[in-house]
Amino acid sequence: MSENKETDALELNELEGETPAGAAPEPSSPAEPDAGLEAVYDIPVKVSAVLGTCDLQIHQLLKLGRGAVVELDRKVGEAVDILVNDRLVARGEVVIVEDKLGITMTEIVKSR
């Protein structure tokens, strides 16, 4: 039997934050700030959602007016591209949030 019973029986709250030997640490959630990234948190980025694209000649572009319909290269229900600083990072679906349009991310695109 040990001389110091306090060190033999650890309370659960004493182990908080420790990873048992052989166990993988839990991944941090996206909401938790990473101390190494704090320097870039205030850098502005441009986020765009691309519903689709089309190619037009200048004479076709000049003919467009109010009420003109431009056919895009996407089908109804197809994922939209989410760009950050003009770089594809994800795909998603268009949703309505109150009276505004929004995007729900459905896929993260891995960089090549």
Secondary structure, 3 states (H helix, E strand, C coil): CCCCHHHHCCCHHHHCCCCCCCCCCCCCCCCCCCHHHHHHCCCCCCEEEECCCCCCCHHHHHHCCCCCCCCCCCCCCCCEEEEECCEEEEEEEEEEECCEEEEEEEEECCCC
